[in-house]
Amino acid sequence: MTESCALSRAAADTSALEAMRQIGRVLRRGRSLSRFASGEPVSLDLLRLHGVPVDALTAVGLADVVGDSAQLQVRIERWGSALVVVAPNDGHGAYAGADSLWLATEAMRWGLPGDRVLDIGAGGGAALALLAPRFPRAIASDISLAGLAVARLTAAVDGRFRIATVVSDLASTVPDRSIDSVIANPPWVPAALADLDVAGRSGGVHGIELPLRFLAEITRVLAPSGRSVLLTIDPTISGGARPLVDAVRKLQCVGYEVEVRPTRANVLFADAIRRLVEGSPSISDMRHVVVRLAAPARRSVTFTADGLDLVPADVLPATAAPPRHRHRPDPAVVEGPAPYTSYSAPTPSKRRRS
Ligand SMILES: C[S@@+](CC[C@H](N)C(=O)[O-])C[C@H]1O[C@@H](n2cnc3c(N)ncnc32)[C@H](O)[C@@H]1O
């Protein structure tokens, strides 16, 4: 099984990335390598026939060779027009699930503007792979190195977009107001019920604390008139408090357009959501929601990164003002692979912010 450091090694290895690119090209041409992509052993001859450098894959643990067959240690799935790498253990942060698809679908429906798209907590990059070909610049940030490694493998195998990966808490090295479009799908399971062996599952005590930090980070990095789509929960805390609703009101007060709607997770995951509420004495209700947010064309306030104190910085006394983010732009931004050169790159989106 491919472990997290093997994934990171693979994503940093140009030969392995090129091998993944070649597999992607063959998959886009037809079904010849679809068994290999789904993790079944196939003959070395078949791989050689299609120009796949198996040694480059075995050297970094992306494939195993037994006798005259080779087996890929990750899966490559078709998600619409995207090719997505799925790691065997998403506990390392390389998440890809039904909600990844919902996130991208919500973003496409609403329409995201500009040239730069950022996924905060990008995991394995599945949601980003569905959107990134529309943008000249796609950035994946995540606290998990293994997640970003899979995102880089996804970009290589998909071959239609460039990706920059940023290892950070939230997107702390991304400059203020620099991003046109942001998507995010942070963990939201209440801490007491999250499987703490699985990195990144807990959303904080009530499950909403981490998503609120993501929301504050979105407002920090969004350019004026930028847009964001966030999947999260709207819990009602025993006693009636609605932390997401409170945060949304604060944002609306300073000029953000914000819309919150239930997602179909409420129907599909009804049992799971009910069990989470029953298992959390301090939560009386919970809905899974999509938050659509549009930044005002002019912005005069910055929010703290602590989502529970989603307070306009300019109403805080000077001594209590939160530390400003210091930006160290490029060293932390690792450029992803260039797209396959003979692939005709999609026309960059010319849509502009209104
Ligand atoms: C449910 S996954 C979403 C992945 C991807 N956005 C998608 O929808 O397919 C949540 C991701 O958030 C990341 N994450 C958790 N805490 C984070 C933090 N403090 N900063 C950045 N990323 C974080 C996890 O590592 C995980 O990859």
The ligand as an SDF file (V2000), in Angstrom:
LIG
                    3D

 27 29  0  0  0  0  0  0  0  0999 V2000
  -13.0490   16.8600    3.2300 C   0  0  0  0  0  0  0  0  0  0  0  0
  -11.4210   17.1650    2.6550 S   0  0  0  0  0  0  0  0  0  0  0  0
  -11.7860   18.1590    1.2210 C   0  0  0  0  0  0  0  0  0  0  0  0
  -10.8450   17.9520    0.0600 C   0  0  0  0  0  0  0  0  0  0  0  0
  -11.2200   18.7010   -1.2300 C   0  0  0  0  0  0  0  0  0  0  0  0
  -11.4230   20.1170   -1.0080 N   0  0  0  0  0  0  0  0  0  0  0  0
  -12.4670   18.0920   -1.8280 C   0  0  0  0  0  0  0  0  0  0  0  0
  -13.5530   18.6260   -1.6230 O   0  0  0  0  0  0  0  0  0  0  0  0
  -12.3110   17.0750   -2.4920 O   0  0  0  0  0  0  0  0  0  0  0  0
  -10.8470   18.3460    3.8460 C   0  0  0  0  0  0  0  0  0  0  0  0
   -9.3980   18.7530    3.6630 C   0  0  0  0  0  0  0  0  0  0  0  0
   -9.0700   19.8150    4.5660 O   0  0  0  0  0  0  0  0  0  0  0  0
   -7.7250   19.6590    4.9720 C   0  0  0  0  0  0  0  0  0  0  0  0
   -7.4920   20.4340    6.1860 N   0  0  0  0  0  0  0  0  0  0  0  0
   -7.9000   20.1420    7.4480 C   0  0  0  0  0  0  0  0  0  0  0  0
   -7.4830   21.1010    8.2930 N   0  0  0  0  0  0  0  0  0  0  0  0
   -6.8180   22.0220    7.5510 C   0  0  0  0  0  0  0  0  0  0  0  0
   -6.1580   23.2550    7.8540 C   0  0  0  0  0  0  0  0  0  0  0  0
   -6.1210   23.7120    9.1020 N   0  0  0  0  0  0  0  0  0  0  0  0
   -5.5750   23.9240    6.8540 N   0  0  0  0  0  0  0  0  0  0  0  0
   -5.6050   23.4560    5.5820 C   0  0  0  0  0  0  0  0  0  0  0  0
   -6.2180   22.3000    5.2390 N   0  0  0  0  0  0  0  0  0  0  0  0
   -6.8100   21.5930    6.2110 C   0  0  0  0  0  0  0  0  0  0  0  0
   -7.5840   18.1530    5.1520 C   0  0  0  0  0  0  0  0  0  0  0  0
   -6.2170   17.7580    5.1280 O   0  0  0  0  0  0  0  0  0  0  0  0
   -8.3950   17.6440    3.9610 C   0  0  0  0  0  0  0  0  0  0  0  0
   -7.5750   17.4650    2.8430 O   0  0  0  0  0  0  0  0  0  0  0  0
  1  2  1  0
  2  3  1  0
  2 10  1  0
  3  4  1  0
  4  5  1  0
  5  6  1  0
  5  7  1  0
  7  8  2  0
  7  9  1  0
 10 11  1  0
 11 12  1  0
 11 26  1  0
 12 13  1  0
 13 14  1  0
 13 24  1  0
 14 15  1  0
 14 23  1  0
 15 16  2  0
 16 17  1  0
 17 18  1  0
 17 23  2  0
 18 19  1  0
 18 20  2  0
 20 21  1  0
 21 22  2  0
 22 23  1  0
 24 25  1  0
 24 26  1  0
 26 27  1  0
M  CHG  2   2   1   9  -1
M  END
$$$$
